[in-house]
Amino acid sequence: MVKLVIVRDDGFHNDDLDGAKFVSSSEVAVSIGEPIHLNLQADDEIDKLQPHFPHIRVIRIQFSSFENGTGFSLAFRLRQLGYRGRLRAEGHLIADQYPLARRSGFDEVAIFSDIAERQPAEQWPIDSAQKGLSYQSRLQKAEDQLN
């Protein structure tokens, strides 16, 4: 089993979802009644997921290669649709992509341990300057303006 390292704004972390059962988008309706951990692929249709958002605890979007940025668009669209839960980018990502991941709406990035060895925490742009560009900070500003 491949070990994952979680990247957040405060550094590297162990994977707290190791062993969690993730379902595909086609299995979401069957899982209602229990907290859902959803796994999305780049070609999944997400507009139909909106009614299930209250039950989805975590959405994990898979990145199959460094060159495929479809996951960033999916994350942005999920946030536009109103998903406010935990959003994880997982797979083939590199340090240079972390700011884009945060701006797209991801809360965290899960990378393979070999990537973490080649690009340790010091190489990931996780300083406080990035927090102002994140989805969460923009959402908070919008809510503050409404109140």
Backbone bond lengths (Angstrom), bond angles and torsions (degrees), N, CA, C in turn:
res aa  C-N    CA-C-N  psi(-1)  N-CA   C-N-CA  omega(-1)  CA-C   N-CA-C  phi
1 M - - - 1.447 - - 1.534 109.33 -
2 V 1.319 115.93 134.96 1.452 121.55 -177.60 1.520 109.43 -79.04
3 K 1.315 115.77 132.21 1.465 120.98 178.90 1.526 109.09 -84.88
4 L 1.346 115.42 135.65 1.454 121.23 177.77 1.519 110.21 -106.43
5 V 1.323 114.73 148.27 1.466 122.80 173.05 1.518 105.84 -116.60
6 I 1.317 116.91 131.23 1.457 122.18 -178.52 1.522 109.15 -95.90
7 V 1.337 115.31 130.08 1.459 121.58 178.10 1.516 107.87 -108.09
8 R 1.333 114.97 123.72 1.468 122.01 174.24 1.521 107.47 -129.87
9 D 1.315 115.54 175.43 1.466 119.86 -177.42 1.526 113.41 -59.58
10 D 1.324 117.45 -21.70 1.459 119.85 -179.74 1.527 112.88 -102.05
11 G 1.343 117.78 13.99 1.458 120.52 174.10 1.512 114.21 119.47
12 F 1.338 114.59 -161.64 1.456 122.65 -179.31 1.530 110.17 -85.55
13 H 1.334 115.74 147.40 1.462 122.36 179.67 1.519 109.88 -141.88
14 N 1.332 115.76 161.49 1.459 121.22 170.77 1.520 108.20 -74.44
15 D 1.315 116.36 157.92 1.457 122.25 -178.57 1.527 109.95 -79.83
16 D 1.323 116.50 108.41 1.464 120.50 179.29 1.528 112.39 -80.66
17 L 1.318 117.66 -2.94 1.470 121.41 177.15 1.529 112.11 -106.79
18 D 1.320 116.62 9.33 1.458 120.26 178.96 1.524 108.98 -59.48
19 G 1.308 116.88 122.40 1.459 121.68 -179.51 1.524 114.18 92.76
20 A 1.336 118.05 -7.46 1.461 120.32 178.28 1.525 109.64 -68.69
21 K 1.321 115.96 145.82 1.463 120.90 179.13 1.529 108.96 -88.25
22 F 1.313 116.26 119.76 1.461 122.69 177.05 1.521 108.78 -104.13
23 V 1.328 115.56 142.39 1.463 121.04 177.68 1.525 109.06 -112.12
24 S 1.310 115.89 159.91 1.464 121.07 177.02 1.527 109.03 -84.32
25 S 1.319 116.19 168.89 1.469 120.26 -179.78 1.526 111.32 -61.84
26 S 1.317 118.11 -30.41 1.471 120.43 179.14 1.532 112.41 -73.46
27 E 1.323 117.72 -15.80 1.465 121.66 -179.10 1.525 113.35 -98.64
28 V 1.327 118.37 -1.74 1.461 121.50 -174.53 1.519 112.20 -60.14
29 A 1.312 118.24 -47.89 1.465 121.56 -176.94 1.526 111.81 -61.01
30 V 1.311 117.56 -30.79 1.461 122.18 -179.67 1.530 110.59 -73.86
31 S 1.319 117.38 -24.95 1.459 122.16 -173.62 1.530 113.90 -91.44
32 I 1.316 118.79 1.70 1.455 121.32 -177.79 1.527 109.67 -59.16
33 G 1.320 115.20 141.10 1.453 121.07 -179.22 1.512 112.11 108.76
34 E 1.293 116.53 -16.50 1.461 121.94 176.74 1.523 107.68 -130.63
35 P 1.336 117.45 154.80 1.474 118.73 177.52 1.530 109.96 -60.10
36 I 1.303 116.02 134.89 1.462 121.14 -175.16 1.518 110.75 -105.20
37 H 1.317 114.51 134.70 1.458 122.54 168.89 1.530 104.89 -109.59
38 L 1.317 116.48 114.56 1.463 121.74 -171.86 1.517 111.13 -107.39
39 N 1.320 116.17 133.29 1.456 122.93 176.04 1.524 108.16 -106.92
40 L 1.333 117.17 123.97 1.462 121.52 178.68 1.523 110.80 -115.08
41 Q 1.315 113.96 144.09 1.459 122.03 172.49 1.524 107.63 -104.80
42 A 1.305 116.94 165.00 1.463 122.02 -175.86 1.528 113.17 -59.26
43 D 1.321 117.89 -28.54 1.462 119.80 -176.32 1.534 113.69 -98.49
44 D 1.323 118.30 8.00 1.466 121.07 179.08 1.525 111.10 -71.63
45 E 1.337 115.73 143.11 1.461 121.67 174.51 1.523 107.65 -84.17
46 I 1.314 116.29 126.28 1.461 117.92 -174.22 1.520 114.07 -108.23
47 D 1.313 118.92 -16.29 1.460 120.42 -177.55 1.529 112.42 -59.49
48 K 1.318 117.36 -31.43 1.464 121.66 -178.79 1.535 112.39 -75.96
49 L 1.321 117.72 -8.87 1.462 121.24 -178.19 1.523 113.40 -81.92
50 Q 1.315 117.35 -17.89 1.462 121.78 -172.37 1.535 113.87 -50.48
51 P 1.326 120.98 -44.73 1.468 119.68 179.56 1.538 113.45 -62.76
52 H 1.316 116.81 -19.09 1.464 121.19 -177.57 1.532 113.05 -93.93
53 F 1.334 118.09 -4.98 1.463 121.12 -176.48 1.533 113.98 -51.29
54 P 1.341 119.58 -40.85 1.469 118.45 -179.12 1.535 113.94 -60.77
55 H 1.328 117.02 -22.66 1.462 121.35 -177.43 1.533 112.67 -97.29
56 I 1.314 116.97 -10.60 1.467 120.25 -175.90 1.526 109.28 -91.05
57 R 1.313 115.26 115.82 1.467 121.28 -178.95 1.533 111.06 -82.00
58 V 1.326 116.08 -42.10 1.468 121.43 -176.93 1.523 108.59 -140.33
59 I 1.337 115.80 138.47 1.458 121.02 169.46 1.525 106.92 -117.76
60 R 1.318 114.09 126.41 1.469 121.59 178.50 1.518 107.21 -111.20
61 I 1.330 116.09 123.32 1.465 120.89 177.46 1.522 108.05 -107.84
62 Q 1.322 115.11 124.19 1.459 121.99 -177.01 1.529 111.49 -82.31
63 F 1.315 115.95 134.37 1.461 123.18 173.07 1.520 107.05 -111.37
64 S 1.328 115.91 109.67 1.465 120.66 -175.44 1.521 113.30 -80.46
65 S 1.338 116.83 -19.34 1.464 120.23 177.79 1.524 109.44 -154.54
66 F 1.312 115.59 161.81 1.465 121.09 179.10 1.530 111.31 -65.20
67 E 1.321 116.46 -28.78 1.467 121.20 -174.14 1.521 114.16 -82.97
68 N 1.317 118.51 -18.82 1.460 121.38 -175.82 1.524 110.24 -89.81
69 G 1.324 116.85 109.71 1.455 121.97 -177.72 1.509 114.51 -98.91
70 T 1.336 117.49 12.37 1.462 120.90 -178.18 1.524 111.62 -58.57
71 G 1.310 117.16 -33.05 1.464 120.98 -179.80 1.517 112.97 -60.33
72 F 1.328 116.94 -33.06 1.469 120.04 178.00 1.528 110.28 -65.41
73 S 1.322 116.21 -41.26 1.466 120.73 177.94 1.526 110.99 -65.64
74 L 1.332 117.10 -39.97 1.462 120.90 177.41 1.524 111.05 -61.10
75 A 1.322 116.11 -44.29 1.469 120.23 -179.91 1.519 110.67 -61.96
76 F 1.312 116.44 -46.14 1.466 120.92 179.71 1.527 110.27 -60.22
77 R 1.318 116.71 -43.09 1.472 120.67 -179.66 1.531 111.47 -66.35
78 L 1.326 117.48 -40.11 1.457 120.32 177.11 1.523 111.12 -59.11
79 R 1.325 116.39 -41.95 1.466 119.97 178.68 1.532 110.38 -67.74
80 Q 1.329 117.65 -37.93 1.471 120.53 176.50 1.525 111.01 -61.74
81 L 1.322 116.33 -37.17 1.457 121.20 -179.68 1.529 112.71 -74.08
82 G 1.326 116.69 -11.48 1.456 120.58 176.49 1.513 116.61 108.33
83 Y 1.326 118.44 7.71 1.465 119.63 177.70 1.527 109.06 -70.20
84 R 1.331 116.15 123.87 1.469 121.08 -178.63 1.515 112.73 -117.11
85 G 1.307 117.22 3.92 1.458 120.81 179.96 1.526 111.80 -78.55
86 R 1.293 114.22 -171.09 1.466 122.31 -177.96 1.524 109.88 -72.21
87 L 1.317 114.98 131.77 1.465 121.40 -177.63 1.523 108.71 -126.99
88 R 1.335 115.28 121.92 1.466 121.50 -174.80 1.523 110.89 -119.82
89 A 1.328 116.35 131.23 1.465 122.80 168.82 1.525 106.36 -92.67
90 E 1.314 116.74 132.01 1.459 118.73 -176.14 1.519 111.48 -136.78
91 G 1.319 115.15 135.46 1.453 119.71 173.87 1.504 113.77 125.50
92 H 1.315 114.83 -131.83 1.457 122.45 -173.05 1.529 110.04 -86.11
93 L 1.314 114.95 84.94 1.460 122.36 176.93 1.523 108.30 -128.50
94 I 1.315 115.50 153.22 1.456 120.43 179.43 1.526 109.22 -124.49
95 A 1.311 115.54 166.40 1.469 122.04 -174.58 1.525 112.47 -54.76
96 D 1.317 118.02 -39.12 1.464 120.86 -178.77 1.525 112.37 -62.68
97 Q 1.320 117.75 -20.53 1.463 121.19 -178.28 1.530 113.08 -89.01
98 Y 1.318 117.90 -8.08 1.457 120.43 -176.33 1.536 112.97 -61.09
99 P 1.331 120.09 -46.81 1.474 118.41 178.74 1.529 112.70 -58.85
100 L 1.313 117.48 -39.75 1.466 120.87 178.21 1.529 110.25 -65.75
101 A 1.315 116.66 -39.95 1.467 120.29 178.10 1.527 110.13 -59.48
102 R 1.306 117.50 -44.95 1.474 120.92 -179.67 1.528 110.91 -66.38
103 R 1.329 117.11 -43.44 1.470 119.71 179.35 1.527 111.53 -65.92
104 S 1.311 117.52 -28.31 1.464 121.99 -179.79 1.519 112.39 -76.17
105 G 1.319 117.19 -16.94 1.457 120.58 178.73 1.513 115.66 120.32
106 F 1.320 117.86 -2.87 1.455 119.99 178.90 1.530 110.76 -71.03
107 D 1.324 115.48 141.27 1.463 121.81 174.81 1.517 111.21 -86.76
108 E 1.325 115.78 -27.16 1.456 120.73 -174.87 1.520 109.81 -158.82
109 V 1.318 114.13 163.55 1.454 122.00 176.95 1.522 107.26 -125.59
110 A 1.320 116.39 131.83 1.460 121.94 177.03 1.527 107.72 -107.00
111 I 1.323 115.50 118.03 1.465 120.64 -178.62 1.522 109.58 -116.21
112 F 1.315 115.03 157.87 1.450 120.31 176.86 1.528 109.31 -72.03
113 S 1.315 115.94 149.17 1.469 120.67 -175.89 1.526 112.55 -59.33
114 D 1.336 118.21 -31.64 1.465 118.68 178.87 1.532 111.46 -67.72
115 I 1.334 116.99 -32.17 1.468 119.65 175.42 1.520 109.52 -68.91
116 A 1.323 116.68 -40.96 1.466 120.59 178.76 1.527 111.29 -62.68
117 E 1.313 117.36 -32.96 1.463 120.68 177.63 1.527 110.85 -69.61
118 R 1.346 116.28 -39.91 1.468 120.05 179.38 1.524 112.24 -75.89
119 Q 1.331 116.44 -31.08 1.458 122.15 -179.44 1.528 108.71 -127.76
120 P 1.333 117.35 82.36 1.465 120.18 -178.27 1.534 111.47 -65.58
121 A 1.319 115.80 171.10 1.472 122.78 -174.17 1.525 112.52 -51.17
122 E 1.306 117.86 -34.59 1.468 121.19 -178.34 1.534 112.32 -61.55
123 Q 1.323 117.54 -23.85 1.461 120.96 -178.91 1.523 113.44 -88.35
124 W 1.326 117.30 -10.72 1.461 120.95 -179.55 1.523 108.58 -88.66
125 P 1.328 117.99 129.25 1.473 121.52 -178.39 1.525 111.32 -76.00
126 I 1.320 115.08 75.22 1.453 120.15 -174.61 1.527 111.93 -108.99
127 D 1.323 116.13 25.94 1.458 118.81 -179.49 1.526 111.11 -79.98
128 S 1.302 116.18 173.45 1.469 121.20 -174.84 1.523 112.58 -65.49
129 A 1.307 119.33 -20.71 1.466 120.94 179.16 1.522 110.99 -62.98
130 Q 1.330 117.61 -29.68 1.459 120.89 -179.49 1.521 112.17 -74.00
131 K 1.329 117.85 -26.56 1.458 120.82 -175.94 1.517 112.23 -60.67
132 G 1.312 117.95 -32.93 1.453 120.77 179.73 1.516 113.04 -68.60
133 L 1.312 117.52 -15.87 1.458 121.46 -178.59 1.524 112.93 -99.51
134 S 1.315 116.94 -2.97 1.451 119.67 -173.78 1.524 112.62 -76.86
135 Y 1.307 114.41 159.25 1.462 121.20 175.86 1.523 109.81 -57.13
136 Q 1.336 116.87 -43.77 1.443 120.79 -175.25 1.526 111.92 -63.42
137 S 1.321 118.39 -40.51 1.467 120.03 179.41 1.525 110.91 -68.71
138 R 1.325 117.66 -36.90 1.470 120.41 177.07 1.520 110.65 -66.72
139 L 1.328 118.03 -39.55 1.457 122.05 178.09 1.523 110.21 -63.49
140 Q 1.323 116.88 -43.86 1.463 120.58 179.67 1.526 110.92 -62.45
141 K 1.327 117.84 -41.60 1.466 121.07 178.20 1.520 110.78 -62.66
142 A 1.327 116.78 -41.90 1.477 120.41 179.24 1.531 110.81 -64.60
143 E 1.341 117.11 -41.40 1.463 119.89 178.12 1.514 111.44 -66.12
144 D 1.336 117.47 -38.63 1.449 120.94 177.29 1.520 112.34 -62.08
145 Q 1.332 116.10 -37.10 1.463 120.00 179.88 1.521 111.40 -70.17
146 L 1.339 117.26 -29.93 1.453 120.91 179.03 1.535 111.54 -73.78
147 N 1.319 116.43 -29.04 1.475 120.99 -176.88 1.475 113.20 -88.52
